[in-house]
């Protein structure tokens, strides 16, 4: 259903520009540096799960690093109140690695030379059967961006065939128009993940030099179109660990600062929640991982990656400001860290993920069926770090006193 509700107030572009959150983070970095312990304590005293920019600023400030235990306790309480002791499990299904964009940090960059693959509908269904046999009822269809290769018709047909096996189908593909999202919604797709990657315009232009994704404003407006089409869940995120932009020896922006990116991300989420009552917002925390060949991702890995401590701080800060938001953790993160984050606000995790088209079929002992694709070596988007099986991850969740949930029960209440 296309939402006809009139938008009130300024759009997200105007909000970010007026607050200086789409460029020149220096003002905000100074404010963050100058935030005192007293201000963090004040924010903790009113941490009810509702958002204000001032409160979030305190929680992500360097001063808040001395209050992580207090933040953890509150984040835990809020998460249990809103979500119970449950962790939803999902699996990504990679459909294609053809891409028309050239994001500098990604192995699927159109400039990279390797044999690319797109699954046929039958191949995708075979992959989905393997995922379903592991127990998953929540699936994320992922594709690099090429709408001619993975068309709306392809996604519609696939979603209709997956509906009987999965209670929740989401996509992370290319940017679409409202009518296209509405068509996918009718076919059974209820969630869309679309990371802005970075809210800093200058950094965005540098990291996305060509292709449709190079249009910052179009990217920024995409979650509006997702919500206007009635999608139930909008996944937001920034890519953590981008290398500072240096041209001719001059450092042009400070966009690698995760703290300023978190402020912009939260403003975006707050804006969406206010305007689109039918849609829930979730946050993901993609830290750069090695990719083939994407040298800037590797450099980011070693020099500018967000520390574990700051990742925990970012997650807890968002929980303390968005009590109802999903916090999603992928297998990019290593097992020990994921285990610890179970109790700190995480609501949804992937497990046993394969990040190339055909990856699930390739892991089975049986020889590939006739017509199935050959093993993917270079065609991964990034390396995963937690390689445990879904059953092992579920056992770990239980051992932590939480319940792994394979099915999206909320979807039962979402039907019109
Ligand atoms: S990040 Fe996405 S759009 Fe960019 S190159 Fe990789 S697959 Fe393509």
Boltz pocket constraint, residues with backbone or C-beta under 6 A from the ligand:
constraints:
  - pocket:
      binder: B
      contacts: [[A, 99], [A, 100], [A, 101], [A, 102], [A, 103], [A, 106], [A, 107], [A, 108], [A, 109], [A, 110], [A, 143], [A, 144], [A, 145], [A, 213]]
      max_distance: 6.0
